[in-house]
Amino acid sequence: MATSQMQSKAELLARDQAHLIHPLHNPSQHGSGHVWVRGEGARIYDVDGKEYLDGLSGLWNVFVGHGRKELARAAAEQMETLGYCSGYTGSTNAHAIALAERLSDWVYPKINHFFFTSGGGESSDSSFKTARYYWKLKGKPDKTKVISRVWGYHGVTLAAMSATGISSYWPMFEPRVPGFVHIPSPYPYRYRAPEGVSPGVAAANELEKAILAEGPDTVAMFLAEPVQGAGGVIVPQDDYFVRVREICDQYDVLLVADEVITGFGRTGKKFGLEHWGVEPDIMQFAKGVTSGYFPFGGIGISDEIAEALNQSDPVWMHAYTYSSHPVGCRVASANLDIIESEDLVAQARDKGNRLREGLHESLSRHSHVGEVRGLGLMCAVEIVADKATKQEFPAAEKTGARIHSETDKRGLFSRVRGDVYVLAPPVVITEAEIDRTIEVLSEAVTAVLG
């Protein structure tokens, strides 16, 4: 069989369509897809030889950039010595121990205990089950419900999909798991607060309303991304999470931070809630912990929750085959080495400012650009039909998809949420590549909308 480099793109795509089922599977959209063969820094290369700026770090995860030989060496060395071992009770490995110790120094002060998974969806399910069990141990077995937010993304296992607040993920797989409730996003561009109330506080008070409506004795946790990523890079108001923390404390509801996208430096701080001085009770992570070089994730739990688990008599019946995978743990540690040695958290802050300011200067006066927003190296441009009223284009016009197609033609590959174009490039992106990203997206908006 010929290698991918020896075959044409059309031949490879034909083989693909004959046998592969893709995430978000849609054969009609895949016929003109890419066949990626190589990556270097903030760039990826198609089998036809074309070069693209990776505008979304793969899927928000290739934080340290493509082609990092340090991570390849770490994985290879570990595979040669111990490619796998169980992480179940009675079995461990040195790299899992070292990573858990290191994470306790990296994350929020009261979180010092970690359970490792294979990715974000498993991390969400681990949070749900841990919260339920914790409240059983505390003598409150009816506290099982999860409140999350519209435009939140938490994965697509059946439970994680039920928490995800993007409704297009639901219809094919209904009924959803019961006990999941959604409140409005703080979405500063679109959320409307009652007169005289801070929008951030008003949006947070939506949580209190939901807790009271469901009954405080039935709600286990509130799940929230510090910045909603896949939903359109929605950065909350500065007083939002402060009020959320107060509400959770008042009603005995665990605050769970979904740091799958925002963790490990993407927002310009190590973890997203640090921007507002708030600590969660549970944090879930994936993506940036290995920069996508190995499927890996986990949850960190507060000392209080850990103490309850440690003092319980029954076995905690939650387990994954690949929990504490030695290769994943080794790659994660090597990835943290890179983040620290190259000061990538500060780079994400500074380069994110350059990207956001450049896009604002280039596009904010355009009659169909409603908002340029972001935090750290996460950015979004929201396209609207009417700037004054914030009215959206009809979905049938596929405005966002057309803009994406134009950026693709010009060598920038990213994603859209409806008519919101999102960007989160690898943090090793150069200033020249940032400027080119700005130029391409500006050209694409003009090409589609004049």
Secondary structure, 3 states (H helix, E strand, C coil): CCCHHHCCHHHHHHHHHHHCCCCCCCHHHHCCCCCEEEEEECEEEECCCCEEEECCHHHHCCCCCECCHHHHHHHHHHHHHCCCCCCCCCCCCHHHHHHHHHHHHHCCCCEEEEEEECCHHHHHHHHHHHHHHHHHHCCCCCCCEEEEECCCCCCCCHHHHHHCCCHHHCHHHCCCCCCEEEECCCCCCCCCCCCCCCHHHHHHHHHHHHHHHHCHHHEEEEEECCCECCCCCECCCCCHHHHHHHHHHHCCCEEEEECCCCCCCCCCCCCHHHHHCCCCCEEEECHHHCCCCCCCEEEEEEHHHHHHHHHCCCCCCCCCCCCCCHHHHHHHHHHHHHHHHCCHHHHHHHHHHHHHHHHHHHHCCCCCEEEEEECCCCEEEEECCECCCCECCCHHHCHHHHHHHHHHHCCEECEEECCEEEECCCCCCCHHHHHHHHHHHHHHHHHHHC
